[in-house]
Amino acid sequence: IFGVERDLRAEVAVLNGFSAHADQKDLVAYAKALEARGPLGRVALVHGEPDAQESLKAKLREHGIDDVHAPRPMTSLEV
């Protein structure tokens, strides 16, 4: 990160075939499918308009996915 090597303390996954054009229903279904494999950690919504992020955050929380954040540009989020 910024030219400094860091220890990897996260799982890295390759998502083949994942579209950047999924709608809210698709994203909720995807998150629920991931959660079925094991508990999700913190979810960060880092793309999209703020209103859409807040709507998706609320929908994920309706489905029991509670640790959801939509950090604003140029802010940090501890993971």
C-alpha positions as CSV (number, residue, x, y, z in Angstrom):
1,I,0.0,0.0,0.0
2,F,1.6,3.3,-1.1
3,G,4.8,1.3,-1.8
4,V,4.9,-0.4,1.6
5,E,4.4,-4.2,1.8
6,R,1.9,-5.2,4.4
7,D,1.0,-8.6,5.9
8,L,-2.2,-10.1,4.4
9,R,-4.8,-10.3,7.1
10,A,-7.8,-10.9,4.9
11,E,-9.2,-13.5,2.5
12,V,-8.7,-12.6,-1.1
13,A,-11.2,-14.0,-3.6
14,V,-11.5,-13.8,-7.4
15,L,-15.0,-13.2,-8.5
16,N,-15.2,-14.5,-12.1
17,G,-18.3,-13.4,-13.9
18,F,-19.4,-10.8,-11.3
19,S,-21.0,-7.9,-13.0
20,A,-20.5,-4.3,-11.9
21,H,-24.0,-3.7,-13.1
22,A,-25.9,-5.8,-10.6
23,D,-29.0,-4.3,-9.1
24,Q,-30.0,-4.2,-5.5
25,K,-31.8,-7.5,-5.6
26,D,-28.8,-9.2,-7.1
27,L,-26.4,-7.7,-4.6
28,V,-28.5,-8.7,-1.7
29,A,-28.8,-12.3,-3.1
30,Y,-25.0,-12.4,-3.6
31,A,-24.4,-11.2,0.0
32,K,-26.8,-13.8,1.4
33,A,-25.1,-16.5,-0.7
34,L,-21.7,-15.5,0.8
35,E,-23.2,-15.4,4.3
36,A,-24.5,-19.0,3.8
37,R,-20.9,-20.1,3.4
38,G,-19.9,-18.4,6.8
39,P,-20.5,-15.3,8.7
40,L,-19.7,-12.1,6.9
41,G,-17.3,-9.6,8.4
42,R,-17.6,-5.9,7.8
43,V,-19.3,-5.0,4.5
44,A,-18.1,-1.7,2.8
45,L,-20.1,-0.2,0.0
46,V,-17.6,1.8,-1.9
47,H,-19.3,2.4,-5.3
48,G,-22.5,4.1,-6.3
49,E,-24.4,7.2,-5.4
50,P,-24.8,8.0,-1.6
51,D,-28.6,7.5,-1.8
52,A,-28.3,4.2,-3.5
53,Q,-25.6,3.1,-1.0
54,E,-27.9,4.0,2.0
55,S,-30.8,2.1,0.4
56,L,-28.7,-1.0,-0.2
57,K,-27.3,-0.7,3.4
58,A,-30.8,-0.7,4.8
59,K,-31.9,-3.6,2.6
60,L,-28.9,-5.7,3.7
61,R,-29.7,-4.9,7.3
62,E,-33.3,-6.1,6.7
63,H,-31.8,-9.4,5.7
64,G,-29.7,-9.6,8.9
65,I,-26.4,-8.3,7.5
66,D,-25.8,-5.7,10.1
67,D,-22.1,-4.6,9.8
68,V,-22.5,-2.5,6.7
69,H,-20.8,0.8,6.0
70,A,-20.8,3.3,3.2
71,P,-17.7,5.4,3.8
72,R,-17.5,8.7,2.0
73,P,-14.7,9.5,-0.4
74,M,-11.3,10.3,1.3
75,T,-12.4,8.8,4.6
76,S,-11.0,5.7,6.2
77,L,-12.7,2.6,7.5
78,E,-10.9,0.2,9.9
79,V,-11.1,-3.4,8.6
